[in-house]
Amino acid sequence: MKAILQRVTSGRVTVDNQIVGQIGAGYVILLGITHGDGMDEVKKLAEKTAHLRVFEDEAGKMNRSALDCGAEMLVISQFTLYADAKKGRRPSFTKAAPPDIAAPLVEQFVAHLKQLGVTKIATGVFGATMLVHIENDGPVTIILETDS
């Protein structure tokens, strides 16, 4: 499982010119699922995401977690995180889990974030063509991966 966390002042996702998810300050999370991922990876990645200290404290140091500061989260499923472009000019996506495996794990990731105490979580639409608006803060971009 792989996540790209972008610290944002705001984020939103639209499908067919309709806003389907929107947040204020927090993370936009691009989430990729690969073969072999399961609940262990979901829990590990959700816990790391919720507790990672990349939000600034009163002294301006990255010392607060998403839970510490009430960060909001926008989770976008993105199979292209598992693109393999080593050969040729067109990437292969065979490392991405199929939708019947990936979709429930994305839902479980969101559910686990809620269990950990994240109060505002928005999502995109699994499998849809989405337009993601990201207002980077910093910019701060962190890549998280599990060993699956």
PyMOL commands that place a pseudoatom at each C-alpha (Angstrom):
pseudoatom trace, name=CA, resn=MET, resi=1, chain=A, elem=C, hetatm=0, pos=[0.000, 0.000, 0.000]
pseudoatom trace, name=CA, resn=LYS, resi=2, chain=A, elem=C, hetatm=0, pos=[1.276, 3.433, -0.864]
pseudoatom trace, name=CA, resn=ALA, resi=3, chain=A, elem=C, hetatm=0, pos=[0.092, 6.912, 0.097]
pseudoatom trace, name=CA, resn=ILE, resi=4, chain=A, elem=C, hetatm=0, pos=[1.181, 10.343, -1.013]
pseudoatom trace, name=CA, resn=LEU, resi=5, chain=A, elem=C, hetatm=0, pos=[0.305, 12.819, 1.748]
pseudoatom trace, name=CA, resn=GLN, resi=6, chain=A, elem=C, hetatm=0, pos=[0.128, 16.443, 0.736]
pseudoatom trace, name=CA, resn=ARG, resi=7, chain=A, elem=C, hetatm=0, pos=[-0.347, 18.935, 3.530]
pseudoatom trace, name=CA, resn=VAL, resi=8, chain=A, elem=C, hetatm=0, pos=[-2.919, 21.430, 2.293]
pseudoatom trace, name=CA, resn=THR, resi=9, chain=A, elem=C, hetatm=0, pos=[-4.771, 24.555, 3.313]
pseudoatom trace, name=CA, resn=SER, resi=10, chain=A, elem=C, hetatm=0, pos=[-7.704, 23.166, 1.303]
pseudoatom trace, name=CA, resn=GLY, resi=11, chain=A, elem=C, hetatm=0, pos=[-8.565, 20.467, -1.199]
pseudoatom trace, name=CA, resn=ARG, resi=12, chain=A, elem=C, hetatm=0, pos=[-11.522, 19.306, -3.242]
pseudoatom trace, name=CA, resn=VAL, resi=13, chain=A, elem=C, hetatm=0, pos=[-12.364, 16.708, -5.827]
pseudoatom trace, name=CA, resn=THR, resi=14, chain=A, elem=C, hetatm=0, pos=[-14.902, 17.000, -8.615]
pseudoatom trace, name=CA, resn=VAL, resi=15, chain=A, elem=C, hetatm=0, pos=[-16.542, 14.404, -10.846]
pseudoatom trace, name=CA, resn=ASP, resi=16, chain=A, elem=C, hetatm=0, pos=[-18.488, 15.620, -13.885]
pseudoatom trace, name=CA, resn=ASN, resi=17, chain=A, elem=C, hetatm=0, pos=[-18.125, 19.234, -12.674]
pseudoatom trace, name=CA, resn=GLN, resi=18, chain=A, elem=C, hetatm=0, pos=[-19.737, 18.381, -9.310]
pseudoatom trace, name=CA, resn=ILE, resi=19, chain=A, elem=C, hetatm=0, pos=[-17.821, 18.672, -6.039]
pseudoatom trace, name=CA, resn=VAL, resi=20, chain=A, elem=C, hetatm=0, pos=[-17.935, 15.230, -4.409]
pseudoatom trace, name=CA, resn=GLY, resi=21, chain=A, elem=C, hetatm=0, pos=[-15.463, 15.890, -1.589]
pseudoatom trace, name=CA, resn=GLN, resi=22, chain=A, elem=C, hetatm=0, pos=[-13.988, 18.983, 0.004]
pseudoatom trace, name=CA, resn=ILE, resi=23, chain=A, elem=C, hetatm=0, pos=[-11.776, 19.776, 3.010]
pseudoatom trace, name=CA, resn=GLY, resi=24, chain=A, elem=C, hetatm=0, pos=[-10.064, 22.644, 4.753]
pseudoatom trace, name=CA, resn=ALA, resi=25, chain=A, elem=C, hetatm=0, pos=[-6.596, 22.403, 6.296]
pseudoatom trace, name=CA, resn=GLY, resi=26, chain=A, elem=C, hetatm=0, pos=[-5.158, 18.897, 6.508]
pseudoatom trace, name=CA, resn=TYR, resi=27, chain=A, elem=C, hetatm=0, pos=[-4.081, 16.227, 4.033]
pseudoatom trace, name=CA, resn=VAL, resi=28, chain=A, elem=C, hetatm=0, pos=[-4.989, 15.288, 0.525]
pseudoatom trace, name=CA, resn=ILE, resi=29, chain=A, elem=C, hetatm=0, pos=[-4.086, 11.599, 0.420]
pseudoatom trace, name=CA, resn=LEU, resi=30, chain=A, elem=C, hetatm=0, pos=[-3.480, 9.814, -2.881]
pseudoatom trace, name=CA, resn=LEU, resi=31, chain=A, elem=C, hetatm=0, pos=[-3.859, 6.131, -1.998]
pseudoatom trace, name=CA, resn=GLY, resi=32, chain=A, elem=C, hetatm=0, pos=[-2.659, 3.164, -4.045]
pseudoatom trace, name=CA, resn=ILE, resi=33, chain=A, elem=C, hetatm=0, pos=[-3.368, -0.501, -3.342]
pseudoatom trace, name=CA, resn=THR, resi=34, chain=A, elem=C, hetatm=0, pos=[-1.226, -3.361, -4.628]
pseudoatom trace, name=CA, resn=HIS, resi=35, chain=A, elem=C, hetatm=0, pos=[-1.497, -7.152, -4.665]
pseudoatom trace, name=CA, resn=GLY, resi=36, chain=A, elem=C, hetatm=0, pos=[-1.157, -8.695, -1.227]
pseudoatom trace, name=CA, resn=ASP, resi=37, chain=A, elem=C, hetatm=0, pos=[-2.430, -5.641, 0.639]
pseudoatom trace, name=CA, resn=GLY, resi=38, chain=A, elem=C, hetatm=0, pos=[-4.930, -6.321, 3.394]
pseudoatom trace, name=CA, resn=MET, resi=39, chain=A, elem=C, hetatm=0, pos=[-6.115, -5.101, 6.779]
pseudoatom trace, name=CA, resn=ASP, resi=40, chain=A, elem=C, hetatm=0, pos=[-2.619, -5.155, 8.284]
pseudoatom trace, name=CA, resn=GLU, resi=41, chain=A, elem=C, hetatm=0, pos=[-1.425, -2.650, 5.678]
pseudoatom trace, name=CA, resn=VAL, resi=42, chain=A, elem=C, hetatm=0, pos=[-4.589, -0.567, 6.047]
pseudoatom trace, name=CA, resn=LYS, resi=43, chain=A, elem=C, hetatm=0, pos=[-4.132, -0.246, 9.808]
pseudoatom trace, name=CA, resn=LYS, resi=44, chain=A, elem=C, hetatm=0, pos=[-0.405, 0.429, 9.601]
pseudoatom trace, name=CA, resn=LEU, resi=45, chain=A, elem=C, hetatm=0, pos=[-0.782, 3.145, 6.972]
pseudoatom trace, name=CA, resn=ALA, resi=46, chain=A, elem=C, hetatm=0, pos=[-3.813, 4.789, 8.624]
pseudoatom trace, name=CA, resn=GLU, resi=47, chain=A, elem=C, hetatm=0, pos=[-2.042, 4.917, 11.981]
pseudoatom trace, name=CA, resn=LYS, resi=48, chain=A, elem=C, hetatm=0, pos=[1.111, 6.373, 10.445]
pseudoatom trace, name=CA, resn=THR, resi=49, chain=A, elem=C, hetatm=0, pos=[-0.981, 8.961, 8.577]
pseudoatom trace, name=CA, resn=ALA, resi=50, chain=A, elem=C, hetatm=0, pos=[-2.925, 10.048, 11.657]
pseudoatom trace, name=CA, resn=HIS, resi=51, chain=A, elem=C, hetatm=0, pos=[0.125, 10.265, 13.930]
pseudoatom trace, name=CA, resn=LEU, resi=52, chain=A, elem=C, hetatm=0, pos=[2.800, 11.625, 11.541]
pseudoatom trace, name=CA, resn=ARG, resi=53, chain=A, elem=C, hetatm=0, pos=[4.038, 14.955, 12.915]
pseudoatom trace, name=CA, resn=VAL, resi=54, chain=A, elem=C, hetatm=0, pos=[4.232, 17.358, 9.970]
pseudoatom trace, name=CA, resn=PHE, resi=55, chain=A, elem=C, hetatm=0, pos=[1.927, 20.136, 11.171]
pseudoatom trace, name=CA, resn=GLU, resi=56, chain=A, elem=C, hetatm=0, pos=[3.535, 23.176, 12.759]
pseudoatom trace, name=CA, resn=ASP, resi=57, chain=A, elem=C, hetatm=0, pos=[3.430, 23.924, 16.466]
pseudoatom trace, name=CA, resn=GLU, resi=58, chain=A, elem=C, hetatm=0, pos=[3.488, 27.390, 18.068]
pseudoatom trace, name=CA, resn=ALA, resi=59, chain=A, elem=C, hetatm=0, pos=[7.238, 27.642, 17.404]
pseudoatom trace, name=CA, resn=GLY, resi=60, chain=A, elem=C, hetatm=0, pos=[6.804, 26.903, 13.687]
pseudoatom trace, name=CA, resn=LYS, resi=61, chain=A, elem=C, hetatm=0, pos=[8.338, 23.418, 13.924]
pseudoatom trace, name=CA, resn=MET, resi=62, chain=A, elem=C, hetatm=0, pos=[6.718, 20.364, 12.345]
pseudoatom trace, name=CA, resn=ASN, resi=63, chain=A, elem=C, hetatm=0, pos=[5.794, 18.792, 15.661]
pseudoatom trace, name=CA, resn=ARG, resi=64, chain=A, elem=C, hetatm=0, pos=[2.026, 18.171, 15.570]
pseudoatom trace, name=CA, resn=SER, resi=65, chain=A, elem=C, hetatm=0, pos=[0.080, 15.265, 14.129]
pseudoatom trace, name=CA, resn=ALA, resi=66, chain=A, elem=C, hetatm=0, pos=[-3.170, 15.409, 12.185]
pseudoatom trace, name=CA, resn=LEU, resi=67, chain=A, elem=C, hetatm=0, pos=[-4.942, 14.293, 15.362]
pseudoatom trace, name=CA, resn=ASP, resi=68, chain=A, elem=C, hetatm=0, pos=[-3.224, 17.000, 17.429]
pseudoatom trace, name=CA, resn=CYS, resi=69, chain=A, elem=C, hetatm=0, pos=[-4.484, 19.798, 15.210]
pseudoatom trace, name=CA, resn=GLY, resi=70, chain=A, elem=C, hetatm=0, pos=[-7.832, 18.462, 13.994]
pseudoatom trace, name=CA, resn=ALA, resi=71, chain=A, elem=C, hetatm=0, pos=[-6.661, 18.101, 10.402]
pseudoatom trace, name=CA, resn=GLU, resi=72, chain=A, elem=C, hetatm=0, pos=[-9.199, 17.176, 7.745]
pseudoatom trace, name=CA, resn=MET, resi=73, chain=A, elem=C, hetatm=0, pos=[-8.453, 14.521, 5.123]
pseudoatom trace, name=CA, resn=LEU, resi=74, chain=A, elem=C, hetatm=0, pos=[-9.429, 13.984, 1.507]
pseudoatom trace, name=CA, resn=VAL, resi=75, chain=A, elem=C, hetatm=0, pos=[-8.712, 10.405, 0.376]
pseudoatom trace, name=CA, resn=ILE, resi=76, chain=A, elem=C, hetatm=0, pos=[-8.398, 9.766, -3.361]
pseudoatom trace, name=CA, resn=SER, resi=77, chain=A, elem=C, hetatm=0, pos=[-7.876, 6.247, -4.699]
pseudoatom trace, name=CA, resn=GLN, resi=78, chain=A, elem=C, hetatm=0, pos=[-5.098, 6.301, -7.296]
pseudoatom trace, name=CA, resn=PHE, resi=79, chain=A, elem=C, hetatm=0, pos=[-4.021, 3.058, -8.974]
pseudoatom trace, name=CA, resn=THR, resi=80, chain=A, elem=C, hetatm=0, pos=[-1.411, 4.966, -11.006]
pseudoatom trace, name=CA, resn=LEU, resi=81, chain=A, elem=C, hetatm=0, pos=[0.813, 5.073, -7.912]
pseudoatom trace, name=CA, resn=TYR, resi=82, chain=A, elem=C, hetatm=0, pos=[1.719, 1.519, -8.896]
pseudoatom trace, name=CA, resn=ALA, resi=83, chain=A, elem=C, hetatm=0, pos=[2.680, 2.384, -12.466]
pseudoatom trace, name=CA, resn=ASP, resi=84, chain=A, elem=C, hetatm=0, pos=[5.754, 0.593, -13.798]
pseudoatom trace, name=CA, resn=ALA, resi=85, chain=A, elem=C, hetatm=0, pos=[7.487, 2.650, -16.492]
pseudoatom trace, name=CA, resn=LYS, resi=86, chain=A, elem=C, hetatm=0, pos=[10.784, 0.753, -16.617]
pseudoatom trace, name=CA, resn=LYS, resi=87, chain=A, elem=C, hetatm=0, pos=[10.170, -0.629, -20.104]
pseudoatom trace, name=CA, resn=GLY, resi=88, chain=A, elem=C, hetatm=0, pos=[8.870, 1.174, -23.152]
pseudoatom trace, name=CA, resn=ARG, resi=89, chain=A, elem=C, hetatm=0, pos=[6.956, 4.423, -23.191]
pseudoatom trace, name=CA, resn=ARG, resi=90, chain=A, elem=C, hetatm=0, pos=[3.631, 3.360, -21.785]
pseudoatom trace, name=CA, resn=PRO, resi=91, chain=A, elem=C, hetatm=0, pos=[3.424, 2.420, -18.101]
pseudoatom trace, name=CA, resn=SER, resi=92, chain=A, elem=C, hetatm=0, pos=[2.109, -0.917, -16.961]
pseudoatom trace, name=CA, resn=PHE, resi=93, chain=A, elem=C, hetatm=0, pos=[-0.395, -0.979, -14.124]
pseudoatom trace, name=CA, resn=THR, resi=94, chain=A, elem=C, hetatm=0, pos=[-0.232, -4.697, -13.335]
pseudoatom trace, name=CA, resn=LYS, resi=95, chain=A, elem=C, hetatm=0, pos=[1.174, -3.956, -9.868]
pseudoatom trace, name=CA, resn=ALA, resi=96, chain=A, elem=C, hetatm=0, pos=[-2.072, -2.200, -8.909]
pseudoatom trace, name=CA, resn=ALA, resi=97, chain=A, elem=C, hetatm=0, pos=[-4.676, -4.361, -7.206]
pseudoatom trace, name=CA, resn=PRO, resi=98, chain=A, elem=C, hetatm=0, pos=[-7.877, -4.955, -9.185]
pseudoatom trace, name=CA, resn=PRO, resi=99, chain=A, elem=C, hetatm=0, pos=[-10.925, -2.859, -8.252]
pseudoatom trace, name=CA, resn=ASP, resi=100, chain=A, elem=C, hetatm=0, pos=[-12.691, -5.690, -6.387]
pseudoatom trace, name=CA, resn=ILE, resi=101, chain=A, elem=C, hetatm=0, pos=[-9.702, -5.856, -4.010]
pseudoatom trace, name=CA, resn=ALA, resi=102, chain=A, elem=C, hetatm=0, pos=[-8.747, -2.170, -3.934]
pseudoatom trace, name=CA, resn=ALA, resi=103, chain=A, elem=C, hetatm=0, pos=[-12.154, -0.515, -3.409]
pseudoatom trace, name=CA, resn=PRO, resi=104, chain=A, elem=C, hetatm=0, pos=[-12.949, -2.244, -0.074]
pseudoatom trace, name=CA, resn=LEU, resi=105, chain=A, elem=C, hetatm=0, pos=[-9.434, -1.538, 1.226]
pseudoatom trace, name=CA, resn=VAL, resi=106, chain=A, elem=C, hetatm=0, pos=[-9.799, 2.161, 0.426]
pseudoatom trace, name=CA, resn=GLU, resi=107, chain=A, elem=C, hetatm=0, pos=[-13.083, 2.141, 2.365]
pseudoatom trace, name=CA, resn=GLN, resi=108, chain=A, elem=C, hetatm=0, pos=[-11.391, 0.346, 5.272]
pseudoatom trace, name=CA, resn=PHE, resi=109, chain=A, elem=C, hetatm=0, pos=[-8.558, 2.910, 5.252]
pseudoatom trace, name=CA, resn=VAL, resi=110, chain=A, elem=C, hetatm=0, pos=[-11.129, 5.704, 5.618]
pseudoatom trace, name=CA, resn=ALA, resi=111, chain=A, elem=C, hetatm=0, pos=[-12.989, 3.773, 8.337]
pseudoatom trace, name=CA, resn=HIS, resi=112, chain=A, elem=C, hetatm=0, pos=[-9.780, 3.195, 10.284]
pseudoatom trace, name=CA, resn=LEU, resi=113, chain=A, elem=C, hetatm=0, pos=[-8.852, 6.895, 10.102]
pseudoatom trace, name=CA, resn=LYS, resi=114, chain=A, elem=C, hetatm=0, pos=[-12.277, 7.641, 11.613]
pseudoatom trace, name=CA, resn=GLN, resi=115, chain=A, elem=C, hetatm=0, pos=[-11.698, 5.055, 14.368]
pseudoatom trace, name=CA, resn=LEU, resi=116, chain=A, elem=C, hetatm=0, pos=[-8.394, 6.757, 15.170]
pseudoatom trace, name=CA, resn=GLY, resi=117, chain=A, elem=C, hetatm=0, pos=[-10.190, 10.072, 15.679]
pseudoatom trace, name=CA, resn=VAL, resi=118, chain=A, elem=C, hetatm=0, pos=[-10.042, 11.924, 12.363]
pseudoatom trace, name=CA, resn=THR, resi=119, chain=A, elem=C, hetatm=0, pos=[-13.362, 13.759, 12.413]
pseudoatom trace, name=CA, resn=LYS, resi=120, chain=A, elem=C, hetatm=0, pos=[-13.641, 15.132, 8.861]
pseudoatom trace, name=CA, resn=ILE, resi=121, chain=A, elem=C, hetatm=0, pos=[-12.823, 12.821, 5.952]
pseudoatom trace, name=CA, resn=ALA, resi=122, chain=A, elem=C, hetatm=0, pos=[-13.966, 13.303, 2.380]
pseudoatom trace, name=CA, resn=THR, resi=123, chain=A, elem=C, hetatm=0, pos=[-13.355, 10.960, -0.550]
pseudoatom trace, name=CA, resn=GLY, resi=124, chain=A, elem=C, hetatm=0, pos=[-13.369, 10.852, -4.287]
pseudoatom trace, name=CA, resn=VAL, resi=125, chain=A, elem=C, hetatm=0, pos=[-15.382, 8.335, -6.300]
pseudoatom trace, name=CA, resn=PHE, resi=126, chain=A, elem=C, hetatm=0, pos=[-13.591, 5.025, -6.807]
pseudoatom trace, name=CA, resn=GLY, resi=127, chain=A, elem=C, hetatm=0, pos=[-12.891, 4.376, -10.490]
pseudoatom trace, name=CA, resn=ALA, resi=128, chain=A, elem=C, hetatm=0, pos=[-14.198, 7.746, -11.683]
pseudoatom trace, name=CA, resn=THR, resi=129, chain=A, elem=C, hetatm=0, pos=[-12.287, 10.326, -13.680]
pseudoatom trace, name=CA, resn=MET, resi=130, chain=A, elem=C, hetatm=0, pos=[-11.662, 12.990, -11.049]
pseudoatom trace, name=CA, resn=LEU, resi=131, chain=A, elem=C, hetatm=0, pos=[-10.284, 16.507, -11.004]
pseudoatom trace, name=CA, resn=VAL, resi=132, chain=A, elem=C, hetatm=0, pos=[-8.385, 17.050, -7.761]
pseudoatom trace, name=CA, resn=HIS, resi=133, chain=A, elem=C, hetatm=0, pos=[-7.726, 20.596, -6.558]
pseudoatom trace, name=CA, resn=ILE, resi=134, chain=A, elem=C, hetatm=0, pos=[-4.864, 20.799, -4.083]
pseudoatom trace, name=CA, resn=GLU, resi=135, chain=A, elem=C, hetatm=0, pos=[-3.692, 23.946, -2.332]
pseudoatom trace, name=CA, resn=ASN, resi=136, chain=A, elem=C, hetatm=0, pos=[-0.322, 22.748, -1.036]
pseudoatom trace, name=CA, resn=ASP, resi=137, chain=A, elem=C, hetatm=0, pos=[0.825, 24.095, 2.313]
pseudoatom trace, name=CA, resn=GLY, resi=138, chain=A, elem=C, hetatm=0, pos=[4.577, 24.472, 2.511]
pseudoatom trace, name=CA, resn=PRO, resi=139, chain=A, elem=C, hetatm=0, pos=[4.625, 22.533, 0.215]
pseudoatom trace, name=CA, resn=VAL, resi=140, chain=A, elem=C, hetatm=0, pos=[4.891, 19.422, 2.345]
pseudoatom trace, name=CA, resn=THR, resi=141, chain=A, elem=C, hetatm=0, pos=[4.614, 16.106, 0.498]
pseudoatom trace, name=CA, resn=ILE, resi=142, chain=A, elem=C, hetatm=0, pos=[5.359, 12.789, 2.218]
pseudoatom trace, name=CA, resn=ILE, resi=143, chain=A, elem=C, hetatm=0, pos=[5.402, 9.316, 0.659]
pseudoatom trace, name=CA, resn=LEU, resi=144, chain=A, elem=C, hetatm=0, pos=[4.366, 6.437, 2.913]
pseudoatom trace, name=CA, resn=GLU, resi=145, chain=A, elem=C, hetatm=0, pos=[4.617, 2.768, 1.930]
pseudoatom trace, name=CA, resn=THR, resi=146, chain=A, elem=C, hetatm=0, pos=[3.970, -0.547, 3.624]
pseudoatom trace, name=CA, resn=ASP, resi=147, chain=A, elem=C, hetatm=0, pos=[5.859, -3.737, 2.888]
pseudoatom trace, name=CA, resn=SER, resi=148, chain=A, elem=C, hetatm=0, pos=[3.305, -6.053, 1.322]
for i in range(1, 148): cmd.bond("trace and resi %d" % i, "trace and resi %d" % (i + 1))
show_as sticks, trace
zoom trace
